[in-house]
Amino acid sequence: MTTSAATTRTPSRASSVVLRGVGKTFDGNRVVLGDVDLRIAPGEIVALLGASGCGKSTLLRQISGLDSPTVGTITIDGSVVSGIDQRCGIGFQEPRLLPWRSIAHNVSLGLPRGLDRAAGSRRVSALLELVGLTDSSALRPRQVSGGMAQRVSLARALAREPGVLVLDEPFGALDALTRLNMQDLLLDLHAAEPTTIVLVTHDVDEALYLADRVILLGEVPGRANTSGSGIRTIVDVPGARPRDRGDAQLAQLRAELLSGLGVHSHHSETNELRIPA
């Protein structure tokens, strides 16, 4: 395991994200996160991994401006995040589509304000083609599969060409085969629509397949338990994407991550390695 920043390309659209001393306390005394410092390079894919309740989704919400840290600062391209940040696109575990609107209309909800109708229509058409849903544009959400609905959600999140795409377990509700296909689609989207991606997942294999770096959150050795979760380990994932899922280097990192999560080594032989939610 290493702690150096991953080497990534830096497309002009992608944004940098910097967290300095970030902490979050709920109800006045319940510390969830404490003293989180992290720099994310433009165009990097970072996965947040950790046990349930360690603050992964809380941290993601703070990056997007859906929530704010109790202490510390978060900046995107050097500008402090304050309130819902239009530089971020957001995707959740559930697609959260409007059931009475068409697929195309649901994608259009992510367009930036002030975009003229013709430009918006072209953008929606391009995104639907990118996610393979051109022929389904007039359908309603109830008429498509779960995987197709999640593709709509990703297209909507990309509609404003965000500098940062934050994804909270976007494939967690999908079956195993569909999830693998969606992982490949996300990498295709990242290549076609370069942006910085911060992803929360419970799936160790998913984190290693997608990310340049995996951030393991949890109790930090040597710190009081009341200090909240921090960054326990940062793992640089070797190899260019798309990676070979059976790569021996990934197997070694998988075992180390599982050990860091307190999972016994014999579990590393299972096909699907998800941290209990």
SVG drawing of the C-alpha trace seen along z (x, -y; Angstrom):
<svg xmlns="http://www.w3.org/2000/svg" viewBox="-47 -32 51 51">
<polyline fill="none" stroke="black" stroke-width="0.4" points="0.0,0.0 1.2,-3.4 0.2,-7.0 1.4,-8.8 -1.0,-10.5 -2.1,-8.5 -0.9,-9.5 -3.9,-10.6 -4.5,-12.7 -5.9,-16.2 -8.6,-17.0 -9.6,-20.7 -13.2,-19.9 -12.2,-17.9 -11.8,-19.7 -9.5,-19.3 -10.9,-18.6 -9.1,-19.4 -10.3,-18.5 -8.5,-20.1 -9.1,-19.1 -12.7,-18.0 -14.8,-16.8 -18.5,-16.2 -20.4,-16.1 -24.1,-15.2 -26.4,-16.1 -23.7,-18.2 -21.6,-15.3 -21.6,-12.3 -18.4,-12.7 -18.6,-10.8 -15.6,-12.2 -12.5,-13.8 -9.4,-15.5 -9.8,-14.2 -7.2,-15.6 -7.2,-14.6 -6.2,-15.9 -8.0,-14.6 -6.4,-15.4 -8.4,-16.5 -9.6,-13.5 -8.9,-11.0 -11.3,-8.3 -11.3,-7.8 -13.2,-5.2 -14.3,-5.6 -14.4,-2.3 -15.2,-1.4 -17.6,0.3 -21.1,-1.0 -21.4,-4.1 -17.8,-5.2 -18.9,-8.4 -18.4,-7.6 -21.7,-9.0 -21.4,-11.9 -18.1,-12.8 -19.6,-12.5 -22.5,-14.8 -20.1,-17.4 -18.1,-17.4 -21.2,-18.0 -22.5,-20.6 -25.6,-18.6 -24.1,-18.8 -21.4,-20.9 -18.5,-19.9 -18.6,-21.0 -14.9,-21.8 -12.5,-22.2 -12.9,-23.2 -13.6,-21.6 -12.6,-23.3 -13.2,-22.6 -10.6,-24.2 -9.6,-26.3 -13.1,-27.7 -14.8,-26.7 -17.8,-24.5 -20.8,-26.3 -24.2,-25.0 -25.3,-22.7 -22.4,-23.1 -23.3,-23.3 -19.8,-22.1 -20.9,-18.6 -23.1,-16.0 -24.7,-13.5 -25.7,-9.8 -27.3,-7.7 -28.0,-4.0 -31.6,-4.5 -32.0,-6.2 -34.7,-8.6 -36.4,-9.2 -39.7,-11.0 -42.0,-8.2 -44.4,-10.4 -41.7,-11.8 -39.9,-10.2 -36.3,-8.9 -35.2,-11.9 -37.0,-14.4 -35.4,-12.8 -31.9,-13.3 -32.8,-16.9 -33.4,-17.7 -29.7,-17.7 -29.0,-20.4 -27.5,-23.7 -29.9,-26.6 -29.9,-29.1 -29.1,-26.6 -31.2,-27.3 -33.6,-24.6 -31.8,-23.6 -28.4,-23.2 -30.2,-21.2 -31.8,-18.9 -28.5,-18.2 -26.9,-17.5 -29.6,-15.1 -29.4,-13.3 -25.6,-12.9 -25.9,-11.6 -28.6,-9.1 -26.4,-7.8 -23.4,-7.6 -25.3,-5.4 -27.0,-3.4 -30.6,-4.6 -31.4,-6.5 -34.1,-4.0 -35.6,-4.2 -35.8,-8.0 -39.6,-8.1 -40.1,-5.4 -41.2,-5.9 -39.0,-4.7 -41.4,-1.8 -40.8,-0.5 -37.0,0.0 -34.8,2.3 -33.0,1.4 -29.7,1.2 -31.2,-1.0 -32.7,-3.3 -29.2,-3.6 -27.8,-4.6 -30.4,-7.3 -29.3,-8.5 -25.7,-8.7 -26.6,-10.5 -28.6,-13.1 -25.6,-13.5 -23.3,-14.2 -25.8,-16.6 -24.2,-19.8 -20.7,-18.6 -19.7,-18.6 -16.1,-19.1 -16.8,-16.5 -19.1,-13.5 -20.0,-12.0 -21.6,-8.6 -23.1,-7.0 -23.1,-3.2 -24.6,-3.7 -24.6,0.0 -25.4,1.4 -29.0,2.3 -28.2,4.1 -27.7,7.8 -24.0,9.0 -23.9,9.2 -25.6,5.9 -23.2,4.3 -20.2,5.5 -21.6,4.1 -22.3,0.8 -18.8,0.6 -17.5,0.9 -20.0,-1.7 -18.8,-4.1 -15.2,-3.8 -16.5,-4.3 -18.3,-7.5 -15.2,-8.7 -13.2,-8.3 -15.8,-10.1 -16.8,-12.7 -13.6,-13.3 -14.4,-14.4 -13.2,-13.8 -15.1,-10.9 -15.6,-10.3 -17.3,-7.0 -18.7,-5.3 -18.9,-1.6 -19.1,1.5 -17.6,3.7 -13.8,4.1 -13.5,5.5 -15.5,2.7 -13.2,0.2 -10.1,1.8 -11.4,2.2 -12.6,-1.4 -10.4,-3.6 -7.0,-5.2 -6.9,-5.3 -8.9,-3.6 -9.4,-5.6 -10.1,-3.3 -12.0,-5.2 -12.4,-4.1 -10.9,-4.4 -7.4,-5.5 -4.9,-3.6 -3.5,-5.8 -6.5,-8.2 -9.3,-8.2 -12.4,-6.3 -14.4,-9.5 -12.4,-11.4 -14.6,-9.9 -13.5,-8.1 -10.4,-9.3 -8.3,-8.0 -6.8,-4.8 -5.0,-3.9 -4.7,-5.2 -4.1,-2.5 -2.7,-3.4 -4.2,-0.9 -1.7,0.2 -2.3,0.6 -4.2,-1.4 -8.0,-1.1 -9.8,1.1 -7.9,3.6 -7.9,7.3 -10.2,8.3 -8.1,11.4 -4.8,9.5 -2.5,10.9 -1.6,7.4 -5.3,6.6 -5.7,9.9 -2.9,8.8 -4.5,5.4 -7.8,7.0 -6.4,9.1 -4.8,6.1 -8.0,4.0 -10.0,6.8 -7.5,7.2 -7.8,3.4 -11.5,3.9 -11.2,6.7 -12.3,9.4 -10.4,12.7 -8.3,13.8 -10.2,16.9 -13.1,14.6 -10.8,13.2 -11.5,16.3 -15.2,15.4 -16.4,14.1 -18.0,11.0 -16.3,9.1 -18.7,6.6 -18.3,5.0 -21.4,5.7 -23.8,2.7"/>
</svg>
